[in-house]
C-alpha cells in the first residue's frame, strides 16, 4: 500500500528561457511530508531556447509539436498527471511569478480535505507583487461577474497558482477551458459542486519574458472573458 502521495507541478512554458531553469530548480528544492514532488514542464512550442534548457534539467519535459495556448498546455499536464496516477496537481507559471516556497501553504489547505481547488491569492493580505492598477481593476470586475454566476467570491480569480485534488485532475484531464482557463474553470468547478478555497501567498514580478496581455488589450480581454464565463456557465452540466 502506497503511503506517500504524488504532487505534479504543472509548468506551462512559452518562451521562458530567462526564468524556467530557476523555476524548476526551486521546485526541486521544495519538500513536504509524505509528498513526492515532480516538476512537469509543458513547452508550448517555444521558439527560443526553452526546449533545450528543460531537456537538460531534472523534470518531465513535454515538448508540444504545435502551440496549443495556455489552456491546452495546462490540460496536457493534467492528462499526464491522470495517466501517471498523481494525487495532486499544482500549476506554477514558468515566468517565476509564483515562488515555490509558497507551495506548502496551498498543500496545508488542501490536506484539510474540505476543498477540491485551492488558489494562491495575492489580494488577501495584499503583500508582495500586486500587479498593475488596470489589472486589479479588471480582476475586481471579474470578482463580481463570477459571483453572479457561481455564487462565490474569489479575490484572485485570474491567479494561475492553483492546487487541485485527484477528482479535479480527472475532470480537467477530460475538459479544460482553452482560452481563459483561470476564470472559466472557476465557473465549471463551482457549478459541478466542487469546493474552492483561497490562501494568502506572496507573489513576485515575472522574472523574464512578456505578458500575453498588453495594457491596451485590457478592455477587449475583459469583454471576451465575460462572454466566455457566460458560455462556460451555460454549457457546464451539474
C-alpha positions as CSV (number, residue, x, y, z in Angstrom):
1,X,0.0,0.0,0.0
2,X,1.4,3.4,-1.0
3,X,1.6,5.8,1.9
4,X,3.3,8.7,0.1
5,X,1.3,10.9,-2.2
6,X,2.4,12.3,-5.5
7,X,2.2,16.0,-6.5
8,X,2.6,17.1,-10.1
9,X,3.8,20.6,-10.6
10,X,2.4,21.7,-14.0
11,X,4.5,24.4,-15.5
12,X,3.2,25.8,-18.9
13,X,6.1,27.5,-20.7
14,X,6.2,29.5,-23.8
15,X,9.5,31.4,-24.5
16,X,10.6,31.3,-20.9
17,X,14.3,30.8,-21.4
18,X,15.2,33.5,-19.0
19,X,13.4,32.1,-16.0
20,X,12.5,28.4,-16.5
21,X,15.7,26.9,-15.1
22,X,15.3,28.8,-11.8
23,X,11.7,27.8,-11.6
24,X,12.5,24.1,-12.0
25,X,15.4,24.2,-9.6
26,X,13.3,26.0,-6.9
27,X,10.5,23.4,-7.3
28,X,13.0,20.5,-6.9
29,X,14.1,22.1,-3.6
30,X,10.6,22.0,-2.1
31,X,9.9,19.3,0.4
32,X,6.6,18.3,2.1
33,X,5.9,15.5,4.5
34,X,4.9,12.3,2.7
35,X,4.7,14.0,-0.7
36,X,6.8,13.2,-3.7
37,X,7.0,16.3,-6.0
38,X,7.6,16.2,-9.7
39,X,8.1,19.2,-12.0
40,X,6.3,18.7,-15.3
41,X,7.2,21.4,-17.9
42,X,4.9,21.7,-20.9
43,X,6.9,23.5,-23.6
44,X,4.2,25.1,-25.8
45,X,6.2,25.1,-29.0
46,X,8.6,27.8,-27.8
47,X,10.8,29.5,-30.4
48,X,13.6,30.4,-28.0
49,X,15.8,28.0,-26.0
50,X,13.2,26.8,-23.6
51,X,13.2,23.3,-25.1
52,X,16.9,22.9,-24.9
53,X,17.0,24.1,-21.3
54,X,14.3,21.9,-19.9
55,X,15.6,18.8,-21.7
56,X,18.8,19.1,-19.6
57,X,17.1,19.7,-16.2
58,X,15.5,17.4,-13.6
59,X,11.9,17.5,-14.8
60,X,9.4,15.8,-17.0
61,X,9.8,17.7,-20.3
62,X,6.7,17.5,-22.5
63,X,7.5,19.3,-25.8
64,X,4.4,20.1,-27.8
65,X,4.8,19.9,-31.6
66,X,2.3,22.8,-32.1
67,X,1.3,25.8,-29.9
68,X,-1.9,25.0,-28.0
69,X,-2.1,28.1,-25.9
70,X,-2.2,28.2,-22.1
71,X,-5.3,26.1,-21.7
72,X,-4.1,23.3,-24.0
73,X,-0.7,23.3,-22.4
74,X,-2.1,23.0,-18.9
75,X,-4.5,20.3,-19.9
76,X,-1.6,18.3,-21.3
77,X,-0.1,18.4,-17.8
78,X,-3.4,17.2,-16.3
79,X,-3.6,14.4,-18.7
80,X,0.0,13.3,-17.9
81,X,-0.9,13.5,-14.2
82,X,-4.0,11.4,-14.7
83,X,-2.2,8.8,-16.7
84,X,0.6,8.5,-14.1
85,X,-1.7,8.4,-11.1
86,X,-0.8,11.6,-9.3
87,X,-2.8,12.6,-6.3
88,X,-2.5,16.3,-6.6
89,X,-1.6,18.9,-9.2
90,X,-0.4,22.5,-8.8
91,X,0.0,24.9,-11.6
92,X,3.0,27.2,-11.4
93,X,3.8,29.8,-14.1
94,X,7.1,29.4,-15.9
95,X,7.9,33.1,-15.6
96,X,8.8,32.9,-11.9
97,X,5.8,34.9,-10.5
98,X,4.9,32.0,-8.2
99,X,7.6,31.3,-5.6
100,X,7.9,27.6,-4.9
101,X,8.4,28.4,-1.2
102,X,4.7,29.2,-1.2
103,X,3.6,25.7,-2.4
104,X,3.4,24.3,1.2
105,X,0.7,26.9,2.1
106,X,-1.6,25.5,-0.6
107,X,-0.8,21.9,0.4
108,X,-1.6,22.7,4.0
109,X,-5.0,23.9,2.9
110,X,-6.0,21.0,0.6
111,X,-4.8,18.5,3.2
112,X,-7.7,19.6,5.4
113,X,-9.9,17.7,2.9
114,X,-12.6,20.3,2.8
115,X,-11.8,21.8,-0.6
116,X,-11.0,20.5,-4.1
117,X,-9.3,23.5,-5.5
118,X,-7.0,25.9,-3.6
119,X,-6.0,29.2,-5.1
120,X,-2.9,31.1,-4.1
121,X,-4.1,34.7,-3.7
122,X,-2.0,37.9,-3.6
123,X,-5.1,40.0,-2.7
124,X,-6.0,38.6,0.8
125,X,-3.1,40.0,2.7
126,X,-2.2,42.4,-0.1
127,X,1.5,41.8,0.3
128,X,4.1,41.1,-2.4
129,X,3.7,42.0,-6.1
130,X,0.1,43.2,-6.6
131,X,0.0,43.6,-10.4
132,X,-0.9,46.8,-12.2
133,X,-3.8,49.1,-11.4
134,X,-5.5,48.2,-14.7
135,X,-5.1,44.5,-14.0
136,X,-6.5,44.9,-10.5
137,X,-9.5,46.8,-11.8
138,X,-10.2,44.0,-14.3
139,X,-9.9,41.4,-11.6
140,X,-12.3,43.3,-9.4
141,X,-14.8,43.3,-12.2
142,X,-14.4,39.6,-12.7
143,X,-14.9,39.1,-9.0
144,X,-18.4,40.4,-9.2
145,X,-19.1,38.7,-12.5
146,X,-18.0,35.3,-11.2
147,X,-20.1,35.8,-8.0
148,X,-23.1,36.5,-10.2
149,X,-22.8,33.2,-12.0
150,X,-21.1,31.0,-9.4
151,X,-22.3,32.5,-6.1
152,X,-18.8,32.6,-4.7
153,X,-16.3,35.4,-4.1
154,X,-12.8,34.7,-5.4
155,X,-10.4,37.6,-4.9
156,X,-7.6,36.5,-7.1
157,X,-9.7,35.0,-9.9
158,X,-7.0,35.1,-12.6
159,X,-4.3,33.5,-10.5
160,X,-2.6,30.6,-12.2
161,X,-1.1,29.5,-8.9
162,X,-3.7,26.8,-8.0
163,X,-3.7,23.3,-6.5
164,X,-6.3,20.6,-7.2
165,X,-7.1,17.1,-5.8
166,X,-7.5,13.9,-7.7
167,X,-11.2,14.5,-8.5
168,X,-10.3,17.7,-10.4
169,X,-7.3,16.1,-12.0
170,X,-9.8,13.7,-13.6
171,X,-12.2,16.4,-14.6
172,X,-9.5,18.7,-16.1
173,X,-7.8,15.9,-17.9
174,X,-11.1,15.4,-19.8
175,X,-12.3,19.0,-20.1
176,X,-10.4,22.3,-19.5
177,X,-11.1,25.8,-20.8
178,X,-8.6,26.7,-23.5
179,X,-8.8,30.5,-23.9
180,X,-9.4,32.0,-20.4
181,X,-8.8,28.9,-18.2
182,X,-8.5,30.5,-14.8
183,X,-11.8,32.4,-14.5
184,X,-13.7,29.9,-16.7
185,X,-12.6,26.9,-14.7
186,X,-13.9,28.5,-11.5
187,X,-17.4,28.6,-13.1
188,X,-17.0,24.9,-14.2
189,X,-15.8,23.7,-10.8
190,X,-18.4,25.6,-8.8
191,X,-21.4,24.6,-11.0
192,X,-20.3,20.9,-10.6
193,X,-20.4,21.3,-6.8
194,X,-16.7,21.2,-6.0
195,X,-15.4,23.4,-3.3
196,X,-12.9,26.3,-3.8
197,X,-10.7,28.0,-1.3
198,X,-8.1,30.8,-1.4
199,X,-5.0,31.2,0.7
200,X,-2.8,34.2,1.0
201,X,0.6,34.0,-0.8
202,X,3.4,36.3,-1.8
203,X,4.0,36.6,-5.5
204,X,6.7,38.5,-7.3
205,X,7.1,40.2,-10.7
206,X,7.8,38.0,-13.7
207,X,11.5,37.1,-13.9
208,X,11.6,37.1,-17.7
209,X,9.6,37.1,-20.9
210,X,6.5,39.2,-21.6
211,X,2.9,39.0,-20.5
212,X,0.4,37.8,-23.2
213,X,-1.9,40.6,-22.3
214,X,-0.9,44.2,-23.2
215,X,-2.3,47.3,-21.4
216,X,-4.3,48.4,-24.4
217,X,-5.8,45.0,-24.7
218,X,-7.4,45.1,-21.2
219,X,-10.9,46.2,-22.2
220,X,-11.0,43.8,-25.1
221,X,-9.8,41.0,-22.8
222,X,-12.5,41.8,-20.2
223,X,-15.3,41.7,-22.8
224,X,-14.1,38.4,-24.2
225,X,-13.6,36.7,-20.8
226,X,-17.0,38.0,-19.6
227,X,-18.7,36.3,-22.6
228,X,-16.6,33.2,-22.1
229,X,-17.8,32.9,-18.5
230,X,-21.4,33.1,-19.7
231,X,-20.7,30.4,-22.3
232,X,-19.0,28.1,-19.7
233,X,-21.9,28.6,-17.3
234,X,-24.4,27.6,-19.9
235,X,-22.6,24.6,-21.3
236,X,-21.4,23.1,-17.9
237,X,-23.6,20.4,-16.6
238,X,-24.0,19.8,-12.9
